């Protein structure tokens, strides 16, 4: 389970937005649907997820109906605050959304469609563990309106999958990708690099296997050791080594080189797509600070500059909604300084970069030094944008510090 929720102001039981929050009808609106169930907890994961032994009274077979209550509440709250906007993206995340029956996911999507509408060409993504994907499941999801599947491959090397506590086999990934392709879905695969015992050769094998799948999109994330996870405890006890930063940097450079040679272009530090059409529009909405409502236990939302987050446990979430109350645990409205910091953190990560004119005077003066250090693209800076070079992507935290201190 994830760490504690952030501190913030109390959220009202009716979920109403505070006075002064203005909804801009021209800002894109997205929906995140959190499914917090997993068969097995992976040792590195700190997401808000629960195995069957951790549910304490919450029921998977009632979850879709519970979440539909929050969708109804969300429609009421947003309609009261201003003009409703159709969802341009919908993302089922988790957890393992495909642990639920495809029909339940379809009903949840229908709830979004009925409450807000779906924009023409809306991107609708379902995350999936390869173990839970069958042709029949994917066909049913496609029939409900899902048009994109993000498959948790992580690695093609058995001992690396074991180190990450992943239960699927490499062959299951191919089966899942083929099923999604046959149903007409766009396909993304997720990789993780830097696992205990993983070598550069192992990582290259995983990259080659991912490219052989001919997916539309590949995400590659460095393994991060999160406090409270099984892996963090193993490292503390000396059972496994701490990830090697230099090796992870080599792995990132190898990924960028191989993916680029195969026709993929980076559009965010950890994400590559075959072309602009195949970029994850839902995740881009986060990086661009668009509006979204996160439905489900522990989900976070952002509308009109207001942020809020739901109670974490599925049982507490269900209890609130059964009483007709909002599941929101707290909320906040970041001030101008916090918004400026967040803008640098997020927009500097994407290919379009960050507008130099949005920075303070000291930060603008630092851009020339970042160009000289090879961290920021000089031609882009002349055009008024901070765009990271390959070296800058490896040292993105240093760039952010230079632009915010």
N, C-alpha and C positions, 0 to 999 in steps of 0.2 A: 504494500500500500504506500501511497505517496506521503510526503512529509506534511506538516501542519499547513492549514490554510493561511493565507496572508491576513494581517490585521487590517481593519477597516471600520467604517461606520456600520451600525446595525442596519439591516435591510428590513423594510416593512413587511408585515405578513401578507398584504395584498399584492406585493411586488411592484407597486406603482413607481414610475420614475419620478425623481424629485422635480420641483418647479425649476424652470430655467434650462432644463435639458432640451435642446432643439434638435430635431431629427431632420437632416438634410436629405430631401428626396433624391438628390443627384449622387449621393454616396451609395456605393454598392452594398447590398445586404446579403449575408451568407448565413448558413445554418450548420452547426456542428451537433451531431447526435452521438452521445457517448454510450457505449455498451461496455459495462465494467466487468465482464465475466471472462475468466480464463480457465482452461483445464489445469495448467501448471504455471506456477510463477517462475519466470526466468530470473536467473540469479542477478542480472544487471539492472532489472527493471524497477523503477520507482513510480510508475504510472498508478493512477487510482483504479486498481483492478483487484478482483476478488476471485478466489477459487471457491468451489462448492462448500468447503469446510469453514469458510470465513464469512458466509452470507448472513448468519445469525437471524434467520427468519425471513429475509428477502427471498423472493422467488423469481427464477428466470422466466417461468411460464406466464408470469403476470407483468413482466417488465414493460412490454410494449404498451399495454393499457396505461400503466403508470406514467410513462413518458408522454403519451398522448394527452394526459391531463396537463402537463406542463406546456405542451404546445398550445393547447386551448388558452391557458393563462397568458402565454406570450402574445398571442393574437390580441387578446383583450387589452393587455398593457400597452402594446404598441399602437393599436387603434386609438386608444385614449390619448396617446401622446402626439399623434400626428398621422400623416398619410402612410398607409401600409405599402411596403415595397415587396415585389416578388423576389424570391431567393434566386440569386445568380449562381450560387454553389451550395451543394449539400454534401457533407462529409460524415460518413459513419466511421467513428474511430473507437479505440478501446485500449486495453481489452482485445477481445476477439469478437467482432460483430457477427461473424459467420457461425458462432456457437448458437445463436438464435436461429429458429427456423426462417427460411427466406421469406415466408409469408408474413412473419412478424416485422421484418425489416421493411417489407413492402407496405404494410399498414402504417408504419411510422413515416415513410415517405409520403403516403397519401395524406397523412395528417398535416405535414408541411405544405403539401400542394393545396389542401383545402383551406388552411389557415392563411397562407401568404401568397400562394400561387408560385409557379416556377417560371422564371424568365425564359424566353426563347433561347434554346441552345444551352440551358443550364447544365453545369458540370455536376454530376452526381457520382460520388466515389464511395466505395466500400473497401475498408481494410480487411485483409483476409490472411489467416494462417493457412499454409498449404495443406495441412492435415484436414481442414474443414471444407475444402472446395471440391465439389463434384460437378460434372456437366449439368446435372438436373438442378442443382442449387443455382448455378450461374445463369442458366436459362430462365429460371423463375425471377431472379434479381433483374435480369435484362428486361423481362416483360413488365416489371413494375416501374421501370424508368431509370434504373442504374445504368450508367454508360462508361464507368471507369472502375478498375479494380487495382488496388495497391497491395501487392503480395509480399509478405515478410519472408524473404529468402535468407537474408543475413550472411550466409556463407554457403559454399558448395563443398566444403571440406569437413568430413565427419568429425574429426577431433576438435575443430573449431566450433561446430554446432554443439558438441557435447560441453565444451567449456562455457558456452552461453546458455546451457540448459534448454536448448531448442529440441523439440521432439520430432520434427519432421525429417524426412530423408531428402537428399538432393533430387531424387526422381520425382518426389511429390510436387516440387516446384514446377517442373516441366508439365506435369499433368494439369496443375492449376492454371498455368499460363495458356496452355492449349485450350482448356475449357473456356477461359475468358475470351480468347481470340475467336473461337468457334461461335460464341454468342454475340460477337460483334462489339465487344468492349475494348476500350483503350486499356493498356496494361502498363503498370509501373512495378518495379521491384525494388525493395529496400535491402541495402547491405550495411553491415557493421564491420569496421576494421579496428585492429588493435587488441583483439581478445587474447587472454593468456595462452601462450604457446603458439600463437599464429606467427608464421614467418612471412617475409615478403613474397616468397614463392607461393605460399598458401593463398595470399591475398590476390596474386596475379591469377591463380587458378579460378578463384571466385569471380574475378572480373571477366575472365574469358567465358566462364559459364553463363554469367549474366548477359553478356553480349550475344552469346549463341542463342539465347531465348528470343532475340529480336523484339524486345519490348520497346515501348514508346518513350519511356522515362526511367531513369535510374537515380535513386537516392543513395548516398554513401556517407554514413555518419561515423565519426570517431567514437570509440567506446569511452564513455565517461563514467567514472566510479561515483555513484550517488550514495550519500550517507544512508545508512539503514538497510541497504540491500545485502543479500547473501554474499555477493561478490566483494562488497566492501569489508564484510566480516572476515572472509577468507584471506583477503590481502592483509588485514590487521593482524591475523594470526600467523602470517607468513606462509600460508599454504599455496598461494599463487603470487606471481610477481606483479608489481605496479606496472601499468602500461607505459611503454617507452615512448616519450614524446618525439624523439628523433626518428624512431621507426614509424610512428604514425604519420609524421611529416613525409617520409619517403613513400608511404602507402598512398597518401593523398596525391602527391605528385604523379605517382604511377597511374592512379585512377584518372586524373585529369588528362594525362597523355593518351592513355588507351581509349578513353571515352571520346576524346576529341578526334582521334584518328579514325574512330568508327562512325563519325558524323554527328555525335552528340555535342551540344553546346551547354556550357554552364550558364545558369541564370540566377542561381543563388549559391552561396558557398558550398552547400552540401547536395546540390541538385543539378541534374543534367537532363536535357530533353532533346529529342530528335529535331524539333523545330519549335517555334513559338506556340503553335497550336497545341502542342503536347505538354506545355508547362502546367503545373498544378495551379489552377486559378484560385482554388480555395486557399492554399498556403500563401500565395501572393497577396491575397486580401489581408492576411495577418501582417505580413511584412510592410504593407502599405497603409496599415491602420484603418481599414474599412470597418464597417459595422458588421457584427455577427451576434447571434444568440446561441449560446452553448447549452443544449438540453441534456440533462442527465446528472447523476451524482458527481460532485466535484468539478463539473464543467464551468468554464469561465466565459463571460460575455462582455461585449463592448458595443455600446450604442450611444451616439452623440457625445462622446467623451466620457461617459459614465462606464465604470467597470464594476462587475459583480461576479460572485462565485457561489456555487451551490454547496450545500452540506455534502460531505464526502461519502458516507456509508449508504448503500442502496436501501437499507431498512429505514434509516432516518429520512431519506429522500421520499420513499413511498409513504411514510407516515405523514409528512407535511402535506403532500398532495392529497392524500385521503381525507385530510381535514379541510381541504379547500384553501390551503395556505401556500404561499410561495416557498420553494425549497432554498431560496437565496440565504446564504449564511452571513454575508457582509458585502459592502460595496465602497467605492471611493471615486472621487473625481480628481485625477492628477492635475497638479498646478502646471503653469507654463514651463517651469524649469524641468519638471519630470517629463512632460510631453516632448520637450526639445531633446532631452537625453535619449528617450525612447526612439525618437525619429532617427537619430544618428545610429543607435544600436541596430535598428531594423533595416533602414533604407541603405545603409552602407554595405549590407550583405548581398544586395541584388545587383544584377548586371546593369540595370539602368542607373544605379548609383544614387547619390545624394546631391541635391542642389547646393552648390557652395554658397549661394546667396542666403540660404536658410541658416547658415552658421553665424555665430558671434564673431566679432572682429579678431579676437585672439586665435580662434580656431581657423578662420580664413587665412591668417598669416602662416599657420602651421602646414597648410596644404603644400606649399612649395617644398618644405622639408620632406614631406612624405613622398613627393614625386622624386626628389633627389635620392631618397633611400630605396627607391624602387618598389614602394608599397602601393602607390596610387598611379594610375595611368596618366601620363603627361598630356597626351592629346585630349583625353576626356576632360582633364582639368582646365585646359584652354577653352573648351566648350562650356565650362561652368558646372561640371559634375565631378564628384568624388567617386571614382570607379576603381575597385581593387584590382591589382595585378595578381598573378599567381602567387608571388611572394606575399603580397598583401592579404590574400585569402588565408595563407598559413599563419599570418600574424595579425589577424583582424582585430583582436583585442587591443593590440598596441595602437592601431589606427584609431579605434574608438577613444582610447585614452587621450591621444593627441588632439582629437576634435572636441573633447568635452572637458578637459582639465582647465 
